[in-house]
Amino acid sequence: MDDMLKIVGGRPLSGEIKAQGSKNAALPVMAASLLLKDAELELDNVPDLKDISTMADLLSVLGAEVRINNHKISIKVGRDMSSETPAALVQKMRASSLVLGPLLARQGRAVMPLPGGCSIGSRPIDLHLKGLVKMGANIDLLHGAVHATTKGLKGCRIYLDFPSVGATENLLMAAVLAKGDTVLENAAREPEIVNLVDCLRSMGADIEGEGTGVLRIKGKSDLTDASVRIIPDRIAACTYLLAGVITDGHVTIKDVIPQHFDSLLAKLEEASVDVESREGTVTVFPSRKKLKAISMKTLPYPGFPTDVQPQLMSVLCLGQGASVIKESIFESRFLHASELKKMGADIELQGNTAIINGVPKLNCADVVATDLRAGAALVLAGLATEGETIIHSMGHVDRGYECMESALSSLGANVQRLGRRA
């Protein structure tokens, strides 16, 4: 049965919700457990999401003992570990590629089918592979799978052509067990990378430079038991703040780190949204009637996140004047635009640029979530319309949001899940 969400929109949202733990921080930290031998990693504040359970299943198949209980996960890793990841799990989720570096560093061998995930354009793992080769790996691509072997990874200098988050995480984890020193230049600076470094450091790794773009890692031969708290999910927090803006509501997100999404807060202020940011909380106040058009370009952190671009586009559909969005990270990240147009949005696409002419209102419609953040954007649009909107393929949205309908209901939204979660 199709997984759908019914929204009867037109209500201003009001109230406060607590931020969920970050999926994009939890997944690499879970993968880092593979660096251990006869040791245990404990995680707190882990979101209850399909991608998390997929990664737990993947670690279990590889030989780890994984226990999940109320946003806590413990991962026990013994001495024996498989080096081959099953295609059925890897193809469900792109983040499965994060086990490649740790597996290769620990086992000297890793076999991984090319990963799946959202359809938002080509996301090759060539930067991951190039870096591993430089560290001494032999890599063959056979029958759609990566076959990697090494007689021992060695530290070296690696310059990333692009500050890829996944490549930074994979190479960072591999370098922790490599012999000698590794310098990773043009590394990603995202808060999720800092969270991973905190985890690796608590396991005994020697790393400097997180958040600066240059990571320095001194290789160790073994690591120890550790525990780490997963940071709040900045993308989910941004989404719920924008739900407040688009419904002309008064919404507070608690237990967040506002500095992690300074780029959105700056753009909201530019658009004349009333925002209050305090230690651990951010509030938006009713501002839709004065919402101004803005220009924005997605960039690697600390620039504007590509994962918030679709949701901001929904909001700008109701702004005054013509807004311009340039997407510089993923080439197929405007799939939501055609669905928003079904709801009466005035959007013109020119390559990687979208021009959004504000309209007085959006209309209810039947629309389809093509990927995770596109689905979130359509939910926001539905909340702002008068009448009943149906969003199909909500399974995509479940990959990044912990029971979104409950969070929105607690803010006063009229939302109802139709069909079952897969």
VENVENUR-V49027 format. One record per residue. N is the residue number from 1. OMEGA is omega as a letter, one per 30 degrees, with the letter a starting at -180 (999 if undefined). NEAR is the number of other C-alpha atoms within 12 Angstrom. D_FIRST is the distance of its C-alpha to the first C-alpha in whole Angstrom. Layout:
n:N omega:OMEGA near:NEAR d_first:D_FIRST
n:N omega:OMEGA near:NEAR d_first:D_FIRST
This chain:
n:1 omega:l near:12 d_first:0
n:2 omega:l near:19 d_first:4
n:3 omega:a near:24 d_first:6
n:4 omega:l near:32 d_first:9
n:5 omega:l near:43 d_first:13
n:6 omega:l near:30 d_first:15
n:7 omega:l near:37 d_first:18
n:8 omega:a near:31 d_first:21
n:9 omega:l near:37 d_first:24
n:10 omega:l near:30 d_first:28
n:11 omega:l near:32 d_first:29
n:12 omega:l near:33 d_first:31
n:13 omega:a near:36 d_first:30
n:14 omega:l near:30 d_first:32
n:15 omega:a near:27 d_first:33
n:16 omega:l near:28 d_first:33
n:17 omega:a near:31 d_first:30
n:18 omega:l near:31 d_first:31
n:19 omega:l near:36 d_first:30
n:20 omega:l near:38 d_first:28
n:21 omega:a near:38 d_first:29
n:22 omega:l near:42 d_first:29
n:23 omega:a near:38 d_first:26
n:24 omega:l near:43 d_first:28
n:25 omega:a near:43 d_first:31
n:26 omega:a near:46 d_first:30
n:27 omega:l near:44 d_first:28
n:28 omega:l near:48 d_first:32
n:29 omega:l near:51 d_first:34
n:30 omega:l near:56 d_first:31
n:31 omega:a near:45 d_first:32
n:32 omega:l near:59 d_first:36
n:33 omega:a near:52 d_first:36
n:34 omega:l near:55 d_first:36
n:35 omega:a near:53 d_first:40
n:36 omega:l near:39 d_first:41
n:37 omega:a near:29 d_first:43
n:38 omega:a near:22 d_first:43
n:39 omega:a near:26 d_first:42
n:40 omega:l near:31 d_first:39
n:41 omega:l near:38 d_first:38
n:42 omega:a near:34 d_first:36
n:43 omega:l near:42 d_first:34
n:44 omega:l near:30 d_first:34
n:45 omega:l near:29 d_first:31
n:46 omega:a near:40 d_first:29
n:47 omega:l near:38 d_first:25
n:48 omega:a near:31 d_first:22
n:49 omega:l near:32 d_first:20
n:50 omega:a near:28 d_first:18
n:51 omega:l near:40 d_first:21
n:52 omega:l near:41 d_first:23
n:53 omega:l near:30 d_first:21
n:54 omega:l near:30 d_first:21
n:55 omega:l near:45 d_first:25
n:56 omega:l near:38 d_first:26
n:57 omega:a near:29 d_first:24
n:58 omega:l near:41 d_first:26
n:59 omega:l near:43 d_first:29
n:60 omega:l near:29 d_first:29
n:61 omega:l near:25 d_first:29
n:62 omega:l near:35 d_first:32
n:63 omega:l near:27 d_first:34
n:64 omega:l near:34 d_first:34
n:65 omega:a near:29 d_first:33
n:66 omega:l near:32 d_first:30
n:67 omega:l near:24 d_first:30
n:68 omega:l near:26 d_first:28
n:69 omega:l near:17 d_first:29
n:70 omega:l near:15 d_first:28
n:71 omega:l near:25 d_first:28
n:72 omega:l near:25 d_first:31
n:73 omega:l near:33 d_first:31
n:74 omega:a near:32 d_first:34
n:75 omega:l near:40 d_first:34
n:76 omega:a near:35 d_first:37
n:77 omega:l near:34 d_first:38
n:78 omega:a near:25 d_first:40
n:79 omega:a near:20 d_first:43
n:80 omega:a near:19 d_first:41
n:81 omega:l near:31 d_first:38
n:82 omega:l near:27 d_first:36
n:83 omega:a near:31 d_first:36
n:84 omega:a near:30 d_first:33
n:85 omega:a near:35 d_first:30
n:86 omega:a near:29 d_first:27
n:87 omega:a near:24 d_first:25
n:88 omega:l near:19 d_first:21
n:89 omega:a near:32 d_first:22
n:90 omega:a near:34 d_first:24
n:91 omega:l near:25 d_first:22
n:92 omega:a near:28 d_first:19
n:93 omega:a near:34 d_first:21
n:94 omega:a near:33 d_first:25
n:95 omega:l near:40 d_first:26
n:96 omega:l near:45 d_first:27
n:97 omega:a near:47 d_first:30
n:98 omega:l near:46 d_first:32
n:99 omega:a near:51 d_first:32
n:100 omega:a near:53 d_first:35
n:101 omega:l near:51 d_first:38
n:102 omega:a near:43 d_first:38
n:103 omega:a near:47 d_first:37
n:104 omega:a near:47 d_first:40
n:105 omega:a near:42 d_first:42
n:106 omega:a near:40 d_first:42
n:107 omega:a near:33 d_first:42
n:108 omega:a near:32 d_first:43
n:109 omega:l near:32 d_first:41
n:110 omega:l near:38 d_first:37
n:111 omega:a near:35 d_first:34
n:112 omega:l near:42 d_first:31
n:113 omega:l near:31 d_first:29
n:114 omega:a near:34 d_first:28
n:115 omega:l near:31 d_first:26
n:116 omega:a near:26 d_first:22
n:117 omega:a near:28 d_first:21
n:118 omega:l near:31 d_first:20
n:119 omega:a near:25 d_first:21
n:120 omega:l near:27 d_first:24
n:121 omega:a near:20 d_first:27
n:122 omega:l near:17 d_first:29
n:123 omega:a near:26 d_first:30
n:124 omega:l near:21 d_first:32
n:125 omega:a near:35 d_first:34
n:126 omega:l near:23 d_first:37
n:127 omega:l near:28 d_first:39
n:128 omega:a near:41 d_first:38
n:129 omega:l near:37 d_first:39
n:130 omega:a near:26 d_first:42
n:131 omega:a near:41 d_first:43
n:132 omega:l near:49 d_first:42
n:133 omega:a near:30 d_first:45
n:134 omega:l near:29 d_first:47
n:135 omega:l near:39 d_first:47
n:136 omega:l near:28 d_first:48
n:137 omega:l near:35 d_first:45
n:138 omega:a near:25 d_first:45
n:139 omega:l near:28 d_first:41
n:140 omega:l near:21 d_first:40
n:141 omega:a near:19 d_first:37
n:142 omega:l near:13 d_first:36
n:143 omega:l near:12 d_first:33
n:144 omega:l near:16 d_first:31
n:145 omega:l near:24 d_first:32
n:146 omega:l near:34 d_first:35
n:147 omega:a near:29 d_first:37
n:148 omega:l near:36 d_first:40
n:149 omega:l near:31 d_first:43
n:150 omega:l near:27 d_first:46
n:151 omega:a near:19 d_first:49
n:152 omega:l near:29 d_first:49
n:153 omega:a near:39 d_first:48
n:154 omega:l near:33 d_first:50
n:155 omega:a near:33 d_first:50
n:156 omega:l near:30 d_first:51
n:157 omega:l near:27 d_first:51
n:158 omega:l near:35 d_first:47
n:159 omega:l near:27 d_first:47
n:160 omega:l near:31 d_first:43
n:161 omega:l near:18 d_first:43
n:162 omega:a near:27 d_first:40
n:163 omega:a near:32 d_first:40
n:164 omega:l near:34 d_first:36
n:165 omega:a near:36 d_first:35
n:166 omega:a near:40 d_first:33
n:167 omega:l near:41 d_first:37
n:168 omega:a near:47 d_first:39
n:169 omega:a near:52 d_first:37
n:170 omega:a near:45 d_first:37
n:171 omega:l near:55 d_first:40
n:172 omega:a near:59 d_first:41
n:173 omega:l near:54 d_first:40
n:174 omega:a near:54 d_first:42
n:175 omega:a near:50 d_first:45
n:176 omega:l near:50 d_first:45
n:177 omega:l near:43 d_first:46
n:178 omega:l near:40 d_first:48
n:179 omega:l near:24 d_first:52
n:180 omega:a near:23 d_first:53
n:181 omega:l near:28 d_first:53
n:182 omega:l near:36 d_first:50
n:183 omega:a near:34 d_first:50
n:184 omega:a near:44 d_first:46
n:185 omega:a near:30 d_first:47
n:186 omega:l near:28 d_first:45
n:187 omega:l near:38 d_first:43
n:188 omega:a near:38 d_first:40
n:189 omega:a near:34 d_first:41
n:190 omega:l near:36 d_first:37
n:191 omega:l near:35 d_first:37
n:192 omega:l near:36 d_first:35
n:193 omega:l near:43 d_first:38
n:194 omega:l near:37 d_first:40
n:195 omega:l near:35 d_first:38
n:196 omega:l near:45 d_first:38
n:197 omega:l near:39 d_first:41
n:198 omega:l near:31 d_first:42
n:199 omega:a near:42 d_first:40
n:200 omega:l near:45 d_first:42
n:201 omega:l near:30 d_first:45
n:202 omega:l near:26 d_first:44
n:203 omega:l near:34 d_first:44
n:204 omega:a near:27 d_first:47
n:205 omega:l near:34 d_first:47
n:206 omega:a near:31 d_first:49
n:207 omega:l near:33 d_first:48
n:208 omega:l near:24 d_first:49
n:209 omega:l near:24 d_first:48
n:210 omega:a near:33 d_first:45
n:211 omega:a near:29 d_first:44
n:212 omega:a near:21 d_first:47
n:213 omega:l near:30 d_first:45
n:214 omega:l near:26 d_first:48
n:215 omega:l near:37 d_first:47
n:216 omega:a near:33 d_first:50
n:217 omega:l near:36 d_first:49
n:218 omega:a near:30 d_first:51
n:219 omega:l near:33 d_first:50
n:220 omega:a near:31 d_first:50
n:221 omega:l near:25 d_first:50
n:222 omega:a near:24 d_first:48
n:223 omega:a near:30 d_first:46
n:224 omega:l near:27 d_first:46
n:225 omega:l near:30 d_first:43
n:226 omega:l near:29 d_first:42
n:227 omega:a near:31 d_first:40
n:228 omega:l near:33 d_first:38
n:229 omega:l near:30 d_first:36
n:230 omega:a near:39 d_first:34
n:231 omega:l near:39 d_first:34
n:232 omega:a near:36 d_first:32
n:233 omega:a near:39 d_first:30
n:234 omega:a near:45 d_first:31
n:235 omega:l near:44 d_first:28
n:236 omega:l near:44 d_first:26
n:237 omega:l near:47 d_first:30
n:238 omega:a near:50 d_first:30
n:239 omega:a near:48 d_first:27
n:240 omega:l near:50 d_first:27
n:241 omega:a near:52 d_first:31
n:242 omega:l near:52 d_first:30
n:243 omega:l near:51 d_first:27
n:244 omega:a near:46 d_first:31
n:245 omega:a near:47 d_first:32
n:246 omega:l near:48 d_first:30
n:247 omega:a near:41 d_first:30
n:248 omega:a near:33 d_first:34
n:249 omega:a near:34 d_first:33
n:250 omega:a near:33 d_first:35
n:251 omega:l near:41 d_first:33
n:252 omega:l near:38 d_first:35
n:253 omega:a near:40 d_first:33
n:254 omega:l near:29 d_first:35
n:255 omega:l near:27 d_first:36
n:256 omega:l near:34 d_first:35
n:257 omega:a near:28 d_first:38
n:258 omega:a near:33 d_first:39
n:259 omega:a near:24 d_first:41
n:260 omega:l near:34 d_first:38
n:261 omega:l near:34 d_first:36
n:262 omega:a near:26 d_first:40
n:263 omega:l near:29 d_first:39
n:264 omega:a near:40 d_first:36
n:265 omega:l near:33 d_first:39
n:266 omega:a near:25 d_first:41
n:267 omega:l near:34 d_first:39
n:268 omega:l near:39 d_first:38
n:269 omega:l near:24 d_first:42
n:270 omega:a near:21 d_first:43
n:271 omega:l near:31 d_first:40
n:272 omega:l near:25 d_first:42
n:273 omega:l near:35 d_first:40
n:274 omega:a near:31 d_first:41
n:275 omega:l near:32 d_first:40
n:276 omega:a near:24 d_first:42
n:277 omega:l near:29 d_first:42
n:278 omega:l near:17 d_first:43
n:279 omega:l near:14 d_first:43
n:280 omega:l near:22 d_first:40
n:281 omega:l near:29 d_first:38
n:282 omega:l near:38 d_first:38
n:283 omega:l near:37 d_first:37
n:284 omega:a near:40 d_first:37
n:285 omega:a near:34 d_first:38
n:286 omega:a near:29 d_first:38
n:287 omega:a near:29 d_first:39
n:288 omega:a near:34 d_first:36
n:289 omega:a near:25 d_first:39
n:290 omega:a near:25 d_first:41
n:291 omega:a near:33 d_first:39
n:292 omega:l near:30 d_first:41
n:293 omega:l near:32 d_first:39
n:294 omega:l near:34 d_first:40
n:295 omega:a near:29 d_first:40
n:296 omega:l near:34 d_first:38
n:297 omega:l near:29 d_first:38
n:298 omega:a near:32 d_first:35
n:299 omega:l near:26 d_first:37
n:300 omega:l near:26 d_first:37
n:301 omega:g near:34 d_first:38
n:302 omega:l near:24 d_first:40
n:303 omega:a near:28 d_first:39
n:304 omega:a near:34 d_first:36
n:305 omega:l near:37 d_first:33
n:306 omega:a near:36 d_first:31
n:307 omega:l near:40 d_first:28
n:308 omega:a near:44 d_first:29
n:309 omega:a near:44 d_first:30
n:310 omega:a near:48 d_first:26
n:311 omega:l near:42 d_first:26
n:312 omega:l near:51 d_first:30
n:313 omega:l near:55 d_first:30
n:314 omega:a near:51 d_first:27
n:315 omega:a near:54 d_first:30
n:316 omega:l near:51 d_first:33
n:317 omega:a near:47 d_first:31
n:318 omega:l near:42 d_first:33
n:319 omega:l near:38 d_first:36
n:320 omega:l near:23 d_first:40
n:321 omega:a near:23 d_first:41
n:322 omega:l near:27 d_first:39
n:323 omega:l near:35 d_first:38
n:324 omega:l near:30 d_first:38
n:325 omega:l near:40 d_first:35
n:326 omega:l near:31 d_first:36
n:327 omega:a near:35 d_first:34
n:328 omega:a near:26 d_first:36
n:329 omega:a near:30 d_first:33
n:330 omega:a near:29 d_first:30
n:331 omega:a near:20 d_first:31
n:332 omega:a near:27 d_first:27
n:333 omega:l near:39 d_first:27
n:334 omega:a near:44 d_first:27
n:335 omega:a near:34 d_first:23
n:336 omega:a near:39 d_first:22
n:337 omega:a near:41 d_first:25
n:338 omega:l near:27 d_first:24
n:339 omega:l near:37 d_first:21
n:340 omega:l near:47 d_first:24
n:341 omega:l near:31 d_first:26
n:342 omega:a near:23 d_first:23
n:343 omega:l near:37 d_first:24
n:344 omega:l near:27 d_first:28
n:345 omega:l near:36 d_first:29
n:346 omega:a near:31 d_first:32
n:347 omega:l near:33 d_first:32
n:348 omega:a near:24 d_first:34
n:349 omega:l near:24 d_first:33
n:350 omega:a near:16 d_first:36
n:351 omega:a near:16 d_first:35
n:352 omega:a near:22 d_first:34
n:353 omega:l near:28 d_first:35
n:354 omega:l near:38 d_first:34
n:355 omega:a near:29 d_first:36
n:356 omega:l near:38 d_first:34
n:357 omega:a near:31 d_first:36
n:358 omega:l near:32 d_first:35
n:359 omega:a near:28 d_first:34
n:360 omega:a near:22 d_first:35
n:361 omega:l near:33 d_first:31
n:362 omega:a near:36 d_first:28
n:363 omega:l near:33 d_first:26
n:364 omega:a near:32 d_first:22
n:365 omega:l near:32 d_first:20
n:366 omega:a near:26 d_first:16
n:367 omega:a near:36 d_first:16
n:368 omega:l near:36 d_first:14
n:369 omega:a near:38 d_first:15
n:370 omega:l near:33 d_first:17
n:371 omega:a near:33 d_first:18
n:372 omega:a near:39 d_first:19
n:373 omega:l near:42 d_first:22
n:374 omega:l near:44 d_first:21
n:375 omega:l near:45 d_first:18
n:376 omega:l near:50 d_first:20
n:377 omega:a near:46 d_first:23
n:378 omega:l near:57 d_first:20
n:379 omega:l near:55 d_first:20
n:380 omega:l near:54 d_first:23
n:381 omega:l near:54 d_first:24
n:382 omega:l near:47 d_first:21
n:383 omega:a near:50 d_first:24
n:384 omega:a near:43 d_first:27
n:385 omega:l near:37 d_first:26
n:386 omega:l near:22 d_first:27
n:387 omega:a near:24 d_first:24
n:388 omega:l near:28 d_first:20
n:389 omega:l near:36 d_first:18
n:390 omega:l near:36 d_first:14
n:391 omega:a near:44 d_first:14
n:392 omega:l near:34 d_first:10
n:393 omega:l near:33 d_first:10
n:394 omega:l near:40 d_first:11
n:395 omega:l near:37 d_first:11
n:396 omega:a near:36 d_first:14
n:397 omega:l near:37 d_first:16
n:398 omega:a near:34 d_first:15
n:399 omega:a near:37 d_first:18
n:400 omega:a near:41 d_first:21
n:401 omega:a near:40 d_first:20
n:402 omega:l near:30 d_first:21
n:403 omega:a near:26 d_first:18
n:404 omega:a near:36 d_first:19
n:405 omega:l near:29 d_first:18
n:406 omega:l near:19 d_first:21
n:407 omega:a near:32 d_first:23
n:408 omega:l near:42 d_first:23
n:409 omega:a near:27 d_first:23
n:410 omega:l near:21 d_first:26
n:411 omega:l near:30 d_first:28
n:412 omega:l near:28 d_first:27
n:413 omega:l near:34 d_first:24
n:414 omega:a near:30 d_first:22
n:415 omega:a near:33 d_first:18
n:416 omega:l near:28 d_first:15
n:417 omega:l near:28 d_first:12
n:418 omega:a near:20 d_first:9
n:419 omega:a near:18 d_first:6
n:420 omega:l near:16 d_first:7
n:421 omega:l near:21 d_first:9
n:422 omega:999 near:16 d_first:9
